[in-house]
Amino acid sequence: TLIGIVHNLLHNWPKKKPLRILIGTPSNGAIDQVGLRLRALYEKTTRCIPWLSRRVKLVRLGQDKAMNPLMRDLSVDRIITEIRDRGSAIDGQPSISRDMALEMILTEANVIMTTLNSAHSIGMELFRMTSPDAPPPPTFDVVIVDEAGQSIEPHIYMPMIYPVTKLILIGDDKQLPATVLSQAAAQAGL
């Protein structure tokens, strides 16, 4: 399963640098289910620990109102507020700007979860190559698209604009049939 793949990657990653995974699904409900299962696996004892101190850092991109209420404290906006409030509690001033906090969160996260449409969220431009002369952007070691058969092809390509080492497409045609919009393809049995 997807959770087993992520768990295996996180615990057996051979590289010196931390692993960065982008997980995308076609819907908010699907990505929230992935997030809830990852959260149950990694946050049994860390719920009260500040995000920056956690061993496995999970982040959910998207609008809070579209998220499952149990996932909202993993939203990038909530984590930004948490980080900036910690600075305010010390000296009355936010410790860093919102943009700096966003960049820090996205570069330190082990797992970034999003819908395929939100893969282009604010802050994600950090991972795109801006010009040939610019330093290389951070990369995703693995991009995973869950429910790939439920996505139309252009949506699957959305997270692939970022530099990525491995791409995993997951879909179970026995669970849900593939989405086929072409009448000719449907008549051909695809």
Salt bridges, closest charged atoms under 4 A:
ASP32 OD1 - ARG60 NE 2.84
GLU43 OE1 - ARG39 NE 3.05
GLU43 OE2 - ARG54 NH1 2.94
ASP64 OD2 - ARG78 NE 3.18
ASP73 OD2 - ARG39 NH2 2.63
ASP77 OD1 - ARG98 NH2 2.48
ASP141 OD1 - LYS17 NZ 2.90
ASP173 OD2 - LYS174 NZ 3.70
